[in-house]
Amino acid sequence: MSTLKKNKRAKLAKKFELYGENKPAFGNSLCQRGKPKYLGGNGRKTTGITRRKFKKNLQSVRVMEDGQVVRRRVPVSLLRSGMIEKRVIRKPFTTEETT
């Protein structure tokens, strides 16, 4: 095995560890007809089942990674939870104070 493949796999594993798997999850979409029994009907009947994808809400964001700013496609759930460290941005109309 060449070291190039090994290094590439290590980078991918690190990215997977940081940001999780960004692949869509699969499920089914049901088409139904009828009125539910609890509403006085005869019950719902499934007329069709179609495969569908549940895609993650990915946003392109600049993040701090090993002291460098890089652009990554990151799920919004990780941004909201604070698991991803965004790059430090200076507030507008302020100057950097040196002490």
FENBEL-V260017 format. One record per pair of residues at least 6 apart in sequence whose ideal C-beta (glycine too) atoms are under 8 Angstrom apart, sorted by sequence separation. I is the first residue (numbers start at 1). GAP is how many residues later the second one is. If there is no record, write none. Layout:
{{I,GAP} {I,GAP}}
//
This chain:
{{35,6} {37,6} {63,6} {78,6} {90,6} {34,7} {35,7} {36,7} {62,7} {63,7} {65,7} {79,7} {34,8} {36,8} {62,8} {63,8} {34,9} {35,9} {62,9} {63,9} {34,10} {61,10} {62,10} {74,10} {33,11} {34,11} {60,11} {61,11} {63,11} {32,12} {33,12} {60,12} {61,12} {32,13} {60,13} {61,13} {32,14} {33,14} {59,14} {60,14} {31,15} {32,15} {58,15} {59,15} {30,16} {31,16} {58,16} {59,16} {31,17} {58,17} {59,17} {30,18} {31,18} {57,18} {58,18} {61,18} {69,18} {30,19} {31,19} {56,19} {57,19} {29,20} {57,20} {59,20} {28,21} {29,21} {56,21} {63,21} {64,21} {28,22} {29,22} {63,22} {64,22} {28,23} {29,23} {61,23} {63,23} {64,23} {27,24} {28,24} {62,24} {63,24} {64,24} {26,25} {27,25} {61,25} {62,25} {26,26} {27,26} {26,27} {27,27} {25,28} {26,28} {24,29} {25,29} {24,30} {24,31} {24,32} {22,34} {22,36} {18,47} {22,51} {19,53} {22,53} {19,55} {20,55} {19,56} {15,57} {20,58} {19,59} {19,65} {18,66}}
//
